[in-house]
Every structure is written in structure tokens, then in C-alpha cells.
Amino acid sequence: MQLRARRYEEFSDEELSRGLLETDDRDCFAELFRRHQRRIYLDCFPFFNEKARAEDATQETFLRAYQSRTQFREGDYLAWLRRIARHVCIDQWRKKHPEVPIEDPDEEAAVCLISPVLDAERQSMFEQLHGEMAKLPEEQRRCLELKMEGHSYEEIAHTTGLRVDAVRSHLQNGRRTLRLRLGDMV
């Protein structure tokens, strides 16, 4: 692969990640960092609500991505980074907070979805959203959950066994239903 013939900005994420993997060209990674660092920071910030910790989590995300570069094959590079960022945030939060045992297994699902920094109003809204999502038809709910995790339409189709157009339809119908049920909250 000849990456130097063009400027790095002209390459797709897939081309850059392939160049990084095949030639260990760190300029490819630098371009991926430049493109996605703001999105990752914006994903990390609400988890901590603190600029310095969000910046640390962003740096750790890209460090892990570089160290795990052989694990990324194809697909949506940003979605892959966002999954890493989510794990980084959880790991950093766990270091600061001891594990709290959960007695009721029904509470476990609700607790793991609620960020530790949410205020009572946001937590209530999140629980209401979670409750309404649970009422959706299985395929709509599953597609929405995967999309919220940062998966692409193609990844959702692969995971669920649905066609991409069916995934889009389930997402559209699920979002519409949630907007009707929850109004301005969504």
C-alpha cells in the first residue's frame, strides 16, 4: 500500500488502519487520532463531568487502540474506538469506586446502564427510557441497543442476522415509538 503518494487526510479510516497494520506507519495513526479525538473526548466527558479525566480517558483510549491495532479488522473505526472508550471509562471509574454487590438481579441491568455522575433527574429520565425500550418489540429494542453502543448498520445486521434495510426500519420505528411515548425527553 502506497500511502505517501497522497496526503493522509484523503484516505478513509479503513485505508489508514490497514496502512498502520501493514507498514506500522505511525502517521496513519496520527491521522486517525486527529480525526476522532474530539468525538472520543465528547463521549468520555459526560461519564466523569471533568475535563482532565475526560482527556486522560481519551488518551488511554487511543493508547489501547494503538496497542490493539491488530484486533481491528474492518468496519467502522470510530465505533471500535467508542467501544474502547466506554471500557476505559468504566475501568477508570472502577478504580475510584469499590464494587458494590447487587442483591437483586433485576437491578443489575438498570445499575450497569446508569453513569455514576448522573443527577437524580437524569437518572429518572434514563430509567424511564430504559423501561420504554424494554416494551419495544425484540428486534427494535435489540437494534436500538446495538446502535447506542456505537455499532454501524452493517455490524447490527451481522449481529442480529437481519438485512441492513430491516435494521434501518427497526431503528426508525423504535425511535418513532420512543418519541411518541417519551415526547421531548428523547
C-alpha positions as CSV (number, residue, x, y, z in Angstrom):
1,M,0.0,0.0,0.0
2,Q,1.4,3.3,-1.0
3,L,0.2,5.9,1.4
4,R,2.8,8.6,0.8
5,A,1.5,9.2,-2.7
6,R,-1.4,11.2,-1.3
7,R,-2.0,13.2,1.8
8,Y,-3.2,11.3,4.8
9,E,-6.4,13.4,5.0
10,E,-7.5,11.9,1.7
11,F,-7.6,8.3,3.0
12,S,-10.5,6.6,4.6
13,D,-10.3,5.2,8.1
14,E,-10.1,1.7,6.7
15,E,-7.2,2.6,4.5
16,L,-5.4,4.3,7.3
17,S,-5.9,1.4,9.7
18,R,-4.8,-1.1,7.1
19,G,-1.7,1.1,6.4
20,L,-0.9,1.2,10.2
21,L,-1.3,-2.6,10.4
22,E,0.7,-3.5,7.3
23,T,3.5,-0.9,7.5
24,D,3.3,0.3,11.1
25,D,3.1,3.8,9.7
26,R,2.5,5.9,12.7
27,D,1.4,8.9,10.6
28,C,-1.6,6.8,9.7
29,F,-2.4,6.5,13.4
30,A,-1.7,10.2,13.9
31,E,-4.4,11.0,11.3
32,L,-6.9,8.6,12.9
33,F,-6.2,10.4,16.2
34,R,-6.6,13.8,14.6
35,R,-10.0,12.8,13.1
36,H,-11.5,11.1,16.1
37,Q,-10.0,12.6,19.3
38,R,-12.8,15.2,19.7
39,R,-15.6,12.6,19.3
40,I,-13.9,10.3,21.8
41,Y,-13.4,13.2,24.3
42,L,-17.1,14.1,23.9
43,D,-18.0,10.5,24.7
44,C,-15.8,10.4,27.8
45,F,-16.7,13.8,29.3
46,P,-20.3,13.1,30.4
47,F,-19.0,10.0,32.2
48,F,-16.7,12.0,34.5
49,N,-18.0,15.5,34.1
50,E,-14.4,16.6,34.5
51,K,-12.2,17.9,31.7
52,A,-8.9,16.4,32.9
53,R,-10.4,13.0,33.5
54,A,-12.1,13.0,30.1
55,E,-8.7,14.0,28.5
56,D,-7.0,11.2,30.3
57,A,-9.6,8.7,29.2
58,T,-9.3,9.9,25.6
59,Q,-5.5,9.4,25.7
60,E,-5.9,6.0,27.2
61,T,-8.4,5.1,24.5
62,F,-6.0,5.9,21.8
63,L,-3.2,4.2,23.6
64,R,-5.2,1.0,23.8
65,A,-6.3,1.3,20.2
66,Y,-2.7,1.5,19.1
67,Q,-1.7,-1.4,21.3
68,S,-4.7,-3.4,20.0
69,R,-4.4,-2.3,16.3
70,T,-4.1,-5.9,15.1
71,Q,-7.5,-6.7,16.6
72,F,-9.3,-4.2,14.3
73,R,-10.1,-5.9,11.0
74,E,-12.7,-4.0,9.1
75,G,-15.8,-1.9,9.7
76,D,-16.5,1.4,11.5
77,Y,-13.2,2.5,13.1
78,L,-14.9,5.2,15.1
79,A,-17.4,2.7,16.5
80,W,-14.5,0.5,17.5
81,L,-12.8,3.5,19.2
82,R,-16.0,4.3,21.0
83,R,-16.3,0.8,22.4
84,I,-12.7,1.0,23.7
85,A,-13.5,4.5,25.2
86,R,-16.5,3.0,27.0
87,H,-14.3,0.3,28.5
88,V,-11.7,2.8,29.5
89,C,-14.2,5.0,31.3
90,I,-15.7,2.0,33.1
91,D,-12.2,0.8,34.1
92,Q,-11.2,4.3,35.4
93,W,-14.4,4.7,37.3
94,R,-14.0,1.3,38.9
95,K,-10.5,2.2,40.1
96,K,-12.0,5.2,42.1
97,H,-15.1,3.3,43.4
98,P,-15.3,0.0,45.2
99,E,-17.5,-2.7,43.8
100,V,-21.0,-2.7,45.3
101,P,-22.6,-6.2,45.4
102,I,-26.1,-6.3,43.8
103,E,-28.6,-8.5,45.5
104,D,-31.5,-8.3,43.0
105,P,-30.6,-9.5,39.5
106,D,-33.3,-7.2,38.0
107,E,-31.5,-4.2,39.5
108,E,-28.2,-5.2,37.9
109,A,-29.3,-4.3,34.3
110,A,-30.6,-0.9,35.5
111,V,-27.5,-0.2,37.6
112,C,-25.0,-1.0,34.9
113,L,-26.6,1.4,32.4
114,I,-26.6,4.4,34.8
115,S,-23.5,6.5,34.8
116,P,-22.3,7.3,38.3
117,V,-22.3,11.0,37.7
118,L,-25.9,11.4,36.6
119,D,-28.0,13.6,38.8
120,A,-31.4,12.4,40.1
121,E,-33.4,14.0,37.3
122,R,-31.2,12.5,34.5
123,Q,-31.2,9.1,36.3
124,S,-35.0,9.2,36.4
125,M,-35.2,10.0,32.7
126,F,-32.7,7.3,31.9
127,E,-34.7,4.7,33.8
128,Q,-37.9,5.8,32.1
129,L,-36.2,5.5,28.7
130,H,-34.8,2.1,29.7
131,G,-38.3,1.0,30.8
132,E,-39.9,2.1,27.5
133,M,-37.2,0.4,25.5
134,A,-38.0,-2.8,27.3
135,K,-41.6,-2.6,26.0
136,L,-40.4,-2.3,22.3
137,P,-40.6,-5.4,20.1
138,E,-37.5,-7.5,20.5
139,E,-35.9,-6.7,17.1
140,Q,-36.4,-2.9,17.5
141,R,-35.1,-3.0,21.0
142,R,-32.0,-5.0,20.1
143,C,-31.2,-2.8,17.1
144,L,-31.5,0.3,19.2
145,E,-29.3,-1.1,21.9
146,L,-26.6,-2.0,19.4
147,K,-26.8,1.4,17.7
148,M,-26.5,3.1,21.1
149,E,-23.3,1.1,21.7
150,G,-21.9,2.6,18.5
151,H,-22.3,-0.2,16.1
152,S,-22.8,0.5,12.4
153,Y,-25.9,-0.6,10.4
154,E,-23.8,-3.4,8.9
155,E,-22.5,-4.6,12.2
156,I,-26.0,-4.6,13.6
157,A,-27.2,-6.6,10.6
158,H,-24.4,-9.1,11.1
159,T,-25.0,-9.5,14.8
160,T,-28.8,-9.8,14.5
161,G,-28.9,-11.8,11.2
162,L,-31.2,-9.1,9.7
163,R,-30.7,-7.3,6.4
164,V,-29.4,-3.7,6.6
165,D,-32.7,-2.3,5.3
166,A,-34.5,-4.2,8.0
167,V,-32.1,-2.8,10.6
168,R,-32.8,0.7,9.4
169,S,-36.5,0.1,9.5
170,H,-36.4,-1.3,13.1
171,L,-34.3,1.7,14.2
172,Q,-36.7,4.2,12.6
173,N,-39.8,2.5,14.1
174,G,-38.2,2.1,17.5
175,R,-37.1,5.8,17.6
176,R,-40.5,6.9,16.5
177,T,-42.3,4.8,19.2
178,L,-39.9,6.2,21.8
179,R,-40.5,9.8,20.7
180,L,-44.3,9.2,20.9
181,R,-44.1,7.7,24.3
182,L,-41.5,10.0,25.8
183,G,-42.1,13.2,23.9
184,D,-39.4,15.9,24.3
185,M,-37.3,13.7,26.6
186,V,-35.9,11.8,23.6
